[in-house]
Amino acid sequence: MSAKVRPSVTISLDKERHLLLDLNAMVSFQEATGKNLFKESVAKALARDMSPMDLRALLWACLLHEDEALTLKQVGSWIHAGNTAEISAGIMEAWSKAIPEVEAKQPRPLAKSRRAG
């Protein structure tokens, strides 16, 4: 069995960092904000109108895989008016890598029943 590549996104903050929106990041974000990224309504709301608190928490959560000692306040100090668009784009790219688009829904074939015979 081959190892899977972790779909990270490179971003420049205090240094080069890599955003990874895996299950651990989603849980960390939920613990920090109370918002469940598995809920489609939450994900859509964040894509439309992300608050500064959500941006900071999501960036922090996506960086924890590299450095578990990072704090929300520390990560927040790296965000400023000049890089918010880049950070938002990086988070959206990490999201799309974590949750690939599903092709048009196709009905699943029913499992064939096994008959003794």
C-alpha positions as a printed NumPy array, in Angstrom:
array([[  0.   ,   0.   ,   0.   ],
       [  1.495,   3.34 ,  -1.001],
       [  1.537,   6.398,   1.216],
       [ -0.85 ,   9.132,   0.152],
       [  0.398,  12.651,  -0.417],
       [ -1.011,  15.116,   2.095],
       [ -2.617,  17.882,   0.013],
       [ -1.052,  21.005,   1.496],
       [ -0.865,  24.56 ,   0.172],
       [  2.309,  26.635,   0.504],
       [  1.863,  30.142,   1.887],
       [  4.27 ,  32.839,   3.041],
       [  3.642,  34.172,   6.557],
       [  6.405,  34.667,   9.123],
       [  8.187,  32.082,   6.954],
       [  7.066,  29.569,   4.362],
       [  4.284,  27.475,   5.837],
       [  1.98 ,  24.767,   4.549],
       [ -1.777,  24.794,   5.023],
       [ -3.382,  21.403,   5.529],
       [ -7.107,  21.121,   6.073],
       [ -7.324,  17.566,   7.355],
       [ -9.74 ,  16.139,   9.921],
       [ -7.517,  17.293,  12.781],
       [ -7.622,  20.859,  11.45 ],
       [-11.409,  20.691,  11.118],
       [-11.736,  19.5  ,  14.716],
       [ -9.352,  22.208,  15.978],
       [-11.357,  24.84 ,  14.1  ],
       [-14.601,  23.511,  15.609],
       [-13.107,  23.487,  19.117],
       [-12.012,  27.123,  18.652],
       [-15.209,  28.437,  17.044],
       [-17.991,  25.945,  17.68 ],
       [-18.545,  25.728,  13.896],
       [-18.743,  22.318,  12.22 ],
       [-17.165,  22.378,   8.738],
       [-19.036,  19.188,   7.839],
       [-22.258,  21.213,   7.804],
       [-22.765,  22.501,   4.284],
       [-24.467,  25.649,   5.569],
       [-21.42 ,  26.503,   7.701],
       [-18.969,  25.909,   4.862],
       [-21.049,  28.028,   2.467],
       [-21.39 ,  30.827,   5.024],
       [-17.621,  30.872,   5.586],
       [-16.979,  31.   ,   1.835],
       [-19.383,  33.947,   1.47 ],
       [-18.615,  35.991,   4.544],
       [-15.715,  34.856,   6.729],
       [-15.264,  36.87 ,   9.919],
       [-11.797,  37.895,  11.146],
       [-12.193,  35.416,  14.016],
       [-13.   ,  32.602,  11.586],
       [-10.098,  33.511,   9.291],
       [ -7.634,  33.471,  12.166],
       [ -8.995,  30.201,  13.583],
       [ -9.037,  28.448,  10.22 ],
       [ -5.503,  29.572,   9.366],
       [ -4.318,  28.44 ,  12.813],
       [ -6.042,  25.074,  12.483],
       [ -4.509,  24.501,   9.027],
       [ -1.009,  25.196,  10.399],
       [ -1.105,  23.011,  13.518],
       [  0.104,  19.93 ,  11.63 ],
       [  3.534,  21.633,  11.318],
       [  3.693,  23.211,  14.778],
       [  1.281,  22.153,  17.526],
       [  2.564,  24.952,  19.791],
       [  1.118,  27.729,  17.602],
       [ -1.431,  29.942,  19.317],
       [ -4.389,  31.779,  17.831],
       [ -2.851,  35.069,  18.92 ],
       [  0.489,  34.242,  17.299],
       [ -1.153,  33.285,  14.005],
       [ -3.356,  36.368,  14.173],
       [ -0.257,  38.566,  14.313],
       [  0.72 ,  37.283,  10.85 ],
       [ -2.548,  38.446,   9.267],
       [ -2.786,  42.014,   7.99 ],
       [ -4.6  ,  43.991,   5.305],
       [ -1.854,  43.239,   2.787],
       [ -2.141,  39.437,   2.954],
       [ -5.767,  38.668,   3.832],
       [ -6.697,  37.918,   0.216],
       [ -3.702,  35.575,  -0.186],
       [ -4.505,  33.791,   3.07 ],
       [ -8.179,  33.427,   2.141],
       [ -7.222,  32.056,  -1.284],
       [ -4.787,  29.602,   0.334],
       [ -7.44 ,  28.384,   2.75 ],
       [ -9.947,  27.948,  -0.087],
       [ -7.338,  25.985,  -2.066],
       [ -6.635,  23.802,   0.984],
       [-10.394,  23.274,   1.319],
       [-10.743,  22.219,  -2.333],
       [ -7.819,  19.799,  -1.957],
       [ -9.317,  18.323,   1.204],
       [-12.845,  18.013,  -0.165],
       [-12.648,  17.272,  -3.892],
       [-15.733,  18.075,  -5.914],
       [-17.991,  15.12 ,  -6.435],
       [-18.994,  14.468, -10.011],
       [-22.676,  14.526, -10.902],
       [-24.505,  12.114,  -8.669],
       [-24.901,   8.753, -10.316],
       [-27.196,   6.161,  -8.855],
       [-25.201,   3.415,  -7.211],
       [-25.796,  -0.052,  -8.548],
       [-27.475,  -2.297,  -6.032],
       [-25.26 ,  -4.991,  -4.639],
       [-26.005,  -8.327,  -6.218],
       [-27.472, -10.695,  -3.742],
       [-25.831, -14.044,  -3.423],
       [-28.13 , -16.945,  -3.792],
       [-27.281, -20.392,  -2.7  ],
       [-27.671, -22.568,  -5.603]])
